[in-house]
Amino acid sequence: MKKTNILILLGFLSLSVIGSAKTQQIFEEKNYSIEMTQEKSELTSENNSSSTEENGKEEQSLLGKRRKKVSENTQTNGKYGKKSLWNKIVNRKKSDKNEEWKLVWDDEFDSNSLDMSKWSYWGDNNIPWNAGNYLDEKGNLVDQSGFKVKHYYLKDNVKVQDGNLVIEVKKENNKTVNIDGKQRKILYSSGAVHTKGKFSVQEGKIEMRAAMPKGVGTWPAFWMWPEWYSQGTKLADGEIDIFEIYGSDLSRVTGTTHVLKTTENKYQMFDGDDEKIKKNEDLTQFNTYAVEWDSKEVKWLFNGRVYKKRTMKEMEKKAGRNPFNQPYFLMINVALENQTGSDGDVDFPTEMKVDYVRVYKKDK
């Protein structure tokens, strides 16, 4: 009888130990699950922090120090008004994507006027081309610039304000300009600047952060011609359009190269593959536009995304030459297409705002 009681007691103890072990295992599994969840949360937080830092950019401050710049994702849809002092301090760090690039030239437009050591007004002495189209004494459009554009570039339409280069586009009523000693009316005024004779680059990363003007007919562009080229000489053998934006379709970004054919006095255009912007992107707000150009190819980027490539081999095969083995100067302008005003879509005045222009070289 005593032996039986002892066996029963041992059975109960065995069940108790097994139950306790299972409870401990369940408890430990729950703790492990909690710990893994916490670790995953911490990793997610670290990745988000790292992503935010990667989206930053680095610029050179007036004090020569490096500052953190707010992420491009944050800036893309932000208002493009006056830069606050805080933004000036914060917007001073380049993204990790640019670590292989060394900044060699830039304009942050932080002064109160255009830096004439870097830029010239378009049209002075017809450099790099004439200032635009005007009306003759009978009111007919004189198409000296081509494309039957309706603008005429004026210095007064270019200013530096609140940390941005601003190009204003206006409809004119009785505005006249001096054409060969005679006063001629213009339809619309705009502005343009260039770096010819002051800065040129052969290969590198050329980048702009800018907000586009609104309206059908507006035609802003950031582009390049060979340093040797100006009006009155033969046609430029090459052209790189970092971007062209057409006000009639503010859902796409266009980047193009043009090569003068060796067999005829005509350009081969390497267009197509336009970038269709995302739903949360707005070209009238600030975005970044760039090309990465080397001896093998030209790549176009929008907000850091590569959307198009053209190789030197492809262009030379189709056009008979490679004109991209020489220095090019920079140009910024807002043209007005012939259709401007045809539907009353443009609410004049309108403007293009440029936060910065930067040029990088590979840090070898």
Secondary structure, 3 states (H helix, E strand, C coil): CHHHHHHHHHHHHHHHHHHHHHHHHHHHHHHHHHHHHHHHHHHHHHHHHHHHHHCCECCECCCCCECCCCCHHHHHCCCCCCCCHHHHHHCCCECHHHCCEEEEEEECCCCCCCCCCCCEECCHHHCCCCCECEECCCCCEECCCCCCCCEEECHHHEEEECCEEEEEEEECCCCEEEECCEEEECCEEECEEECCCCCCECCEEEEEEEECCCCCCEEEEEEEEECCCCCCCCCCCEEEEEEECCCCCCCEEEEEEEEECCCCCCEEEECCCCEECCCCCCCCCCEEEEEEECCCEEEEEECCEEEEEEEHHHHHHHHCCCCCCCCEEEEEEEEECCCCCCCCCCCCCEEEEEEEEEEEEECC
